[in-house]
Amino acid sequence: MELTRYVNGKIMRCGYTTGSCAAGASKAAAMMLLSGERVEKVDLMTPAGEMLHLDILDITEGSPVEENRPSPPSWVSCAVRKDSGDDPDVTNGMPVYAKVSFCEESELEKAEPGSRIVIDGGFGVGRVTKPGLDQPVGNAAINSTPRRMIKEELSEVCRKCGYSGGLKVIISLPEGERLANKTFNPRIGIIGGISVIGTTGIVEPMSNQALVDTTKVEIRQLAAKGRTDIFLVPGNYGRDFSRDVLGLDVSECIAMSNFIGDAINSAVECGFKRILIVGHIGKMVKLGIGQTFTHSSGGDGRMETLLACALEAGADLDTLKKVLPCATTDAALDIIKDAGLLKETLKILGKRIEATLLRKVPDDVQIEYICFTNHEGLGGILCQSAGAAELSEIWNNRERT
């Protein structure tokens, strides 16, 4: 497709989601089933408002089983090949198949709401085994937006062809089972294949959306267990420190990567009332300037933050000049420590971190943090909010379920 985005100094090509592929293949199969005419291309309008022109591949059809069918075949199967554009998606190039057949009245109780279209997953489409996902337990992992796209496209085909009966769509991904191990699906409880996903129908190049979506899913799953408190870490450093140093149960802690702000937003949306964040200084320091997306692509600011805190603590110009070119926060803290200003600098930084976190939550939500380092000579907790130690006791004492 011709849609592009400017990312990290480069013009990069967008692609389209597995959901768009499934909807396009379903539309083509339904058109052939109801009209009896071969379809080799379809146009598909995405939820993002972008029109796709999709090639239809591997067309096969079954012979009729009753003479009164409105078209010669009893089912039609075809595929659309996934194009992820310049995004490094493991599903790029994968064919997405849709088999559309006539649906008996007895099957219509499973139809999508407000339609006579039944949608299910075949080989390579995962099954939901844990609550809190987009689909209920037992359903094929075909998310709401792709289901809506399929329903709308097939409903329109039925209207144009004058068909008022039911249709059944089976989406299959021949490579899905193999690719599943390269995704987060097994971790979040989608078994036997991958998901058919996409909220806009378009794949943004180099998008972080997949990681954000996975974190949101894990937060929803925790909420589905009835939890009202949540324990977040940026990654393995936070998890290991929490387990090995703080002695916390990390079985339910959620890794949010660089998306601290998105994770907090999701936790609030899901009704969590107590939030604990345990993170390394290299990530947490960025909260000191209000930055809640902590990847370097969103800006650095680590040394500038520490410099500002050290300046407020009384650092002289020579100390500040040594801090600014440091490559790591630990190196900068060594310099500040040598100047005798570590305690006061961390106190100031801690207040800044706390202020950023408090701005992210409503008044009835408690949010606490622990900021640490593993650096020799500084190892341990550097700063923490007033209620962090008490809140962390929840994970010291919680019984595992």
C-alpha positions, 0 to 999 in steps of 0.5 A: 500500500502507498500509505507512509509514516515518517519514523526516526528520520525515515519514510516508512511504508505502512501495512495492513493487519491480520484483521484486514486480511481476514475481512478481505478474504471473507468478503471475496469468498462471500461474493464468490459463494453468492454470485458464482463469479470469480473474484481476484481483487477486493476493495476494503475500507479500514476503520482508519478510513484507508481503502485497501486493494487486496489481491485474492489468492488460492481460491477453492470451492466445494460442490453444492449439496442442495439444488436450491442453493443461490449459487453453484458452490456450497462453500468458497475458500480464499486467502489474502497475504499479510503485508506488514509494510516496514514494520518488523512483524513476524506475520509478514507474508503469512496467508490469511484464509477465510472459508465461507459457507451457508449456515443452518438456522440451528447455528445462528445462535452463535452469530455476531450480534445484529447479524446472521453471520457466524465467525469462528477460527480454524487451524492456526487461530488461537483459542482464549483460555484465560479471562480478561482478553478481548474475547471470552474464554473458549472463543477463537482469538479473533478480536472485536474489530476484525469481527465487526469488519467481517460482519459488516462486509458480509452483511453488505455482500448479502444485501447486494446479492439479495440473500437473507440466509445465514453465512458461516466464516472460518478464519485459518492461519496455516502458519499460525501454530508455528508463529505463536511461539514468537508472540506473547500469546502463550503468556497471556493464555491464547493457545494453539495459534495466533490472534487475528487482531487490529484496531485500525486495520493498518499496521504502523511501521515500527509501532510499539502498539503490540507491546502496549496492547499486550500490557493492557491485556495482562492488566485486564486479566488481573482485574478479571481475577478480582484484584484491586491492587497491581504491581508494575515493573519496567522489565527484568531488572525490576522483577529480579530486584523485587524478588531477590532483594525486596522478597516480593511475590512476583508471580502476578507482577506485570512488565510494562516495558517503557510504557509507564504512562500507558500501564498506569492509564490501563490500571486506572481504567480497569478499576485498580485502587492501589498501584506499586511501581518498582523500577531501576533508576535508568527508567525511573529518573525520566519520571523526574521530568514528567516523561512516562514513555521511557524509551530513548526514542522519546527523548533522553533527559536522564542527565539533565534531570539529575543535573537539575536535582543536583543543582537544587541540592547545592552542586557547584558548576564543576560537579554539574559539568562532570554529571552532564556527559555521563553515559549512565545514571549510576556513573552520574550518581557516583559523581554526586555522591563524591560531592556529598550531595547524593542523599539530598539529590535523591530526595529531590528526585524522589519528590519529582517522580512522585509528583509525576505519578500522582498527576497520572491517577485520580484522588481515590487511587493510591500510587507508590514507587520504589527506585533502585540500582544494582550498582556497587556502592549504591546498590539498593533502594535509592528513593521511594514514596512514603507509602511504598514499603507498606503497600509492598507488604501486599505482595509479601503476604498474598497467598498464591492462587 
